[in-house]
Amino acid sequence: MGNAMTVLRVNFLPEFYFGDDAVLLTLDGSGTNKIKTAVIDARNNGSSQLIHDGVTQEFVIEADAATIELSPGRVIWRLDPAKAAEISDDLEALSAAGHFYVDITKPAETLVISRDEYTDVVYPWISPA
């Protein structure tokens, strides 16, 4: 792959998960490492930030939170410590192609963390209702 661009995209996709809305986090190996580092930094410091492809990903550790606020230029992940740990553990386990499902509360009930799947598909921006 050489100089291939890092894949790190977050999309709200209506009816993506067995007919239910979902948030899809699409990653390649490099994207997986970048997100994992940002989540671990947030777990250690209370918050972190990552800018990739013109989109700012903010990670904020908050009690009882499991939400992802989506806009075209900014994604704010509000996660309680247990949810942040679950996501970082899932990212650690994704050493090859595959995916994990994580329960969240907004803007959908499911976050799909996907490595080396859907990477060739660039989904159009859809704003969560």
C-alpha positions, 0 to 999 in steps of 0.5 A: 500500500505504501503511501495510501491515505489513512482511513478514519471516517465516522458516519451516521448511517440510517438503517445500516445495522439490521435495519436500525440506525448506526454510527460507522467508524471506518478504519484501516490499520493506521486509522485504528492506531490513531483513534486508539491513541486518542481514546487512550489519551482521553482515558488518561487525561480526561480528554484528547483531540485528533485532527484527520482529513479536516475533521476534528475528533474530540474525546471527552470522558464524562460520567454516564456518557456514550454519545457521538455528536456528529457534524461535517467538521467535528465529531465529539465523542462523550464517553464514560470511563467504562465505554472508553475502555471498551472502545480502546479494548476493541481497537486493540483487538482489531489487529486484522480486518473485522468489526465490533459493535458497541452500545451507545445512546446517541445518535443511534444505539450502535457504534460499528467499529470496522477495520479494513471493511467499507474502506473503499466506500465513502458514504455521503454525509447524513446529519443525525435527526 
